[in-house]
């Protein structure tokens, strides 16, 4: 992990070794933020994009290896069609509008989730940003789109069963590493820190396998109001945790 500059370390109060390698964020509260202000729900999503920029820029500055953002769950398709259509257009606008900045900051862009239900024009722009940033060597920015952890595990099991049936894998060879290698997140480090905004105390079908030993940090702040100071507080609290991973420290 790149070292934090003296100025950065002074502002945050942490050393690079104290920071999480991979941060995952459940960006919640956009709709409630808008409703409290008398705005349509989509305005909350638009304002939430500003918080995305803030966290991406700060994570890049601090040398975080990966940032995963829960943008659209597989359950979100139950929402009104108008809101979903506007969300898709907002996503398309984001990946186009941020492409130049992603390249400037040397960010590798990726996604996880089932692609089949996403509009083709949105997927085309998503894939263009993925392709253009493929050889970047900085932070990996991963968007969870049409993502559900149970669906991910089901897809992994189907893939493993298929390999066993075809003779490429023996049942007794299946272990945690094999399962991990068949998840959407194959090759990615497990999250060290999960941040959830808007005060909800649940993980909402997000990276259930991968966050087995992640630290959870919840704030009442709605995502559109999430600031650098909120992010710093999550990082400071993470650094103060005693992470034993089920063991004991002598």
C-alpha positions in Angstrom: 0.0 0.0 0.0 1.5 3.4 -0.9 2.6 5.5 2.0 0.5 8.4 3.1 2.3 11.7 2.8 3.1 13.6 6.0 0.3 16.1 5.3 -2.2 13.2 4.7 -1.1 11.4 7.8 -1.5 14.5 9.9 -5.0 15.2 8.7 -6.2 11.6 9.2 -4.0 10.7 12.2 -3.2 7.2 10.9 -0.4 5.4 9.3 -0.9 3.4 6.0 -0.5 0.1 7.8 -3.6 1.0 9.9 -5.8 1.4 6.9 -8.1 -1.3 5.4 -7.0 -2.9 2.3 -10.5 -3.2 0.9 -13.5 -1.0 1.8 -17.0 -1.9 0.9 -19.9 0.6 1.2 -23.6 0.1 1.4 -24.7 3.6 0.2 -28.1 3.9 1.8 -30.5 6.8 2.4 -30.7 8.6 -0.9 -34.5 8.3 -1.1 -35.0 9.4 2.5 -32.6 12.3 2.0 -34.7 13.5 -0.9 -38.1 12.9 0.8 -37.2 15.0 3.8 -36.4 17.9 1.5 -39.5 17.5 -0.6 -37.5 16.3 -3.7 -38.3 13.3 -5.9 -36.2 10.3 -4.9 -34.0 10.5 -8.0 -32.6 13.8 -6.7 -31.2 11.9 -3.7 -29.5 9.5 -6.1 -28.1 12.5 -8.1 -26.7 14.1 -4.9 -25.3 10.7 -3.8 -23.0 10.8 -6.8 -21.2 13.7 -5.2 -20.5 11.5 -2.2 -19.2 8.7 -4.5 -16.7 11.2 -6.0 -15.6 12.3 -2.5 -15.0 8.8 -1.2 -13.3 7.6 -4.5 -10.9 10.6 -4.5 -10.1 10.2 -0.8 -9.6 6.4 -1.1 -7.3 7.0 -4.0 -5.4 9.7 -2.1 -4.9 7.4 0.9 -3.7 4.4 -1.2 -6.7 2.1 -0.5 -6.3 -1.0 -2.7 -10.0 -1.5 -3.5 -13.3 0.3 -3.0 -16.6 -1.6 -3.6 -19.8 0.4 -3.8 -23.3 -1.3 -3.5 -25.1 0.6 -6.3 -28.0 -1.6 -7.3 -29.1 -4.8 -5.5 -31.0 -7.6 -7.3 -33.9 -6.7 -5.0 -34.0 -3.1 -6.2 -35.9 -4.1 -9.3 -39.0 -4.1 -7.2 -38.9 -0.3 -7.2 -41.0 1.8 -9.6 -40.1 1.6 -13.3 -39.5 5.3 -13.6 -37.0 5.4 -10.7 -35.2 2.4 -12.2 -35.0 4.0 -15.6 -33.6 7.2 -14.1 -31.1 5.2 -12.1 -29.9 3.5 -15.2 -29.4 6.8 -17.0 -27.6 8.2 -14.0 -25.3 5.2 -14.0 -24.6 5.6 -17.7 -23.9 9.3 -17.2 -21.6 8.5 -14.3 -19.4 6.0 -16.2 -19.2 8.3 -19.2 -18.6 11.5 -17.2 -16.0 10.0 -14.8 -14.1 8.0 -17.4 -11.5 10.7 -17.9 -11.0 11.2 -14.1 -10.7 7.4 -13.6 -7.9 7.4 -16.1 -6.3 10.4 -14.6 -6.3 8.8 -11.1 -5.0 5.5 -12.5 -8.1 3.7 -11.2 -9.1 0.2 -12.4 -12.8 0.1 -12.9 -14.8 -3.1 -12.5 -18.3 -4.4 -11.7 -19.8 -7.5 -10.0 -23.4 -8.8 -10.3 -25.6 -10.4 -12.9 -25.4 -8.4 -16.1 -28.4 -9.9 -18.0 -31.0 -7.4 -16.7 -29.0 -4.2 -17.3 -29.8 -2.2 -20.4 -27.5 -2.8 -23.3 -26.6 0.9 -23.8 -25.6 1.1 -20.1 -23.6 -2.1 -20.3 -21.8 -0.7 -23.4 -20.5 2.3 -21.5 -19.7 0.3 -18.4 -17.6 -2.1 -20.5 -15.9 0.8 -22.3 -14.7 2.2 -19.0 -13.6 -1.3 -17.8 -11.6 -1.8 -21.0 -10.0 1.6 -21.0 -8.9 1.3 -17.4 -7.8 -2.4 -17.5 -4.1 -1.7 -17.5 -4.3 1.0 -14.7 -2.3 0.1 -11.6 -4.0 2.1 -8.9 -7.0 1.5 -6.8 -9.7 -0.8 -8.0 -13.2 0.8 -8.0 -15.8 -1.9 -8.1 -19.5 -1.2 -8.6 -22.0 -3.9 -7.4 -24.7 -3.7 -10.1 -27.8 -6.0 -10.0 -25.9 -7.7 -7.3 -27.2 -10.2 -4.7 -24.9 -12.3 -2.6 -27.2 -15.3 -2.5 -27.5 -15.3 -6.3 -23.7 -15.0 -6.4 -23.3 -18.1 -4.3 -25.9 -20.0 -6.3 -24.1 -19.1 -9.5 -20.8 -20.3 -7.9 -22.3 -23.6 -6.9 -23.7 -24.2 -10.4 -20.3 -23.5 -11.9 -18.5 -25.8 -9.4 -21.1 -28.6 -10.0 -20.6 -28.3 -13.7 -16.8 -28.6 -13.3 -17.3 -31.8 -11.2 -19.7 -33.3 -13.7 -17.2 -32.6 -16.6 -14.4 -34.2 -14.6 -12.3 -31.0 -14.2 -12.7 -31.0 -10.4 -13.2 -33.7 -7.8 -15.8 -33.2 -5.0 -13.2 -33.8 -2.4 -11.1 -30.9 -3.8 -13.8 -28.4 -3.1 -12.7 -26.1 -0.3 -13.0 -22.4 0.6 -10.5 -21.4 -2.0 -12.3 -23.2 -4.7 -15.6 -21.5 -3.7 -14.0 -18.1 -3.5 -12.5 -18.6 -7.0 -16.0 -19.1 -8.5 -17.6 -16.0 -6.9 -18.0 -12.7 -8.9 -15.2 -11.3 -6.7 -12.6 -14.0 -7.7 -9.2 -12.5 -7.4 -10.3 -9.6 -5.2 -9.3 -9.3 -1.6 -12.1 -9.7 1.0 -13.3 -6.4 2.5 -11.7 -5.4 5.7 -14.3 -2.7 6.4 -18.0 -2.4 5.6 -19.5 1.0 5.9 -23.3 1.5 5.9 -25.0 4.8 5.9 -28.5 5.8 7.1 -28.4 3.8 10.3 -29.8 0.5 9.1 -28.2 -2.4 11.1 -28.1 -5.1 8.4 -25.9 -6.2 5.5 -28.7 -6.5 2.9 -27.5 -9.5 1.0 -24.1 -7.8 0.3 -20.9 -9.9 0.0 -22.1 -12.4 2.6 -19.2 -14.8 1.9 -16.6 -12.2 1.6 -17.3 -10.1 4.7 -17.1 -13.0 7.2 -14.3 -11.2 9.2 -14.9 -7.6 8.0 -15.4 -4.8 10.5 -18.8 -3.1 10.3 -19.3 0.6 10.7 -22.7 2.2 10.6 -23.6 5.9 10.6 -27.0 7.7 10.8 -25.9 10.0 8.1 -27.7 9.6 4.8 -25.4 8.9 1.8 -25.8 12.3 0.1 -24.5 13.9 3.3 -21.6 11.5 3.7 -18.4 13.6 3.9 -14.7 13.2 4.1 -14.9 13.7 7.9 -17.4 10.8 8.1 -15.1 8.7 6.0 -12.1 9.6 8.3 -14.1 8.6 11.4 -14.9 5.2 9.9 -11.2 4.7 9.2 -10.1 5.9 12.7 -12.7 3.5 14.3 -11.4 0.7 12.1 -7.8 1.3 13.1 -8.9 1.2 16.8 -10.5 -2.2 16.5 -8.8 -5.3 17.9 -9.0 -7.8 14.9 -8.4 -11.3 16.2 -10.1 -13.3 13.4 -11.4 -15.8 15.9 -8.1 -16.2 17.8 -6.5 -14.8 20.9 -3.7 -12.3 21.3 -1.1 -13.2 23.8 
